[in-house]
C-alpha cells in the first residue's frame, strides 16, 4: 500500500478524511477536510475525488462533500450497533411513552459516548445528543454509567486527563468523580443534572449482554424546570434497561425495584 513521505499509508489518510465527518456540519469543503485531517490540500483533493468515485462520499452542487449512501449502507448492514438498536428499540418506545421527552441509547467509543438511537417528543426540552453523535464520557449520564462499569485502568486513564467543564454542574474533580462512579454501581442508575447542558437533566442505567458485561447505557433527558423530580423517571428507566438486557441474554432481576438516595438533585 502506497505511503506518503510521512510514512502514513493511503488507508490511514483515507480514514482520517472519513473521520472529519464526525462533527457538524455534515457537509465540508475539500479545504476544510484537508485542515481537519491535517493533510496537504492536493492530497485531500485527490483522495476525496477517489472516495466520491467509489460512492463513499458524495459531492453536492456547491462542491461541498458529505458521507455517501453507499458507505452508510455498508456500515449499517454490518454494524454491531444495528443489532443492539433493534433489540433496544421496543423498550425505548415503551419508555418514551412514559417520559415523553427524550430517550436514547449510547455505547462507549474511545472516551466518548456514541449515541445509536434517540426518540424525542415534539416540544421536548433541550438535548444535545444526536444519533451518530458523540458526547464526553465524564459530562453525561450515559457516560457516567459506561465509565462506572469499565475497567479500573480505563477509569484512571480518563480521570487523569484534563476534563472540560461544560457548565457549573460538570464534575471534573477526580476524587468527586470516583465517588460518583461508586454510587452509580451501587444504585444501578445515575441522575446527572445540567452537567453538559443547562436546563436539562440526564438519567441513565446500564444495559448488559449475555456475559453480564455493560455494553450500553439507556438514558432519558428531561427538563430541569421544577415540573417534577427527575427521580420519578428512574423506575421506568431501570425497568426498560433491564428489559433490554434480558433480551440480549443477560440474567438481571425483574421488576423495577431500585435503590434511591432520596435527595432531590439540585437544578
Buried (B, 14 or more C-beta within 10 A) or exposed (E): EEEEEEEBEBEEBBEBBBEBBEEEEEBBBBEBBBBBBEBEEEBBBBBBBEBBEEEBBBBEEEEBBBBBEEBEEEEEEEEEBEEBBEBBBEBBEBBBEBBBBBBBBBBBBEBBBBBBBBBBEEEBBBBEBEEBBBBBBBBBBBBBBBBBBBEEEBBEEBBEEEBEEBBEBBBBEBEEBBEBBEBBEEBBBBBBBBBBBBEBBBBBBBBBBEEEEBBBBBBBBBBBEEEEBBBEBBBBBBBBBBBBBBBBEBEBEEEBEBEEEEEEBEB
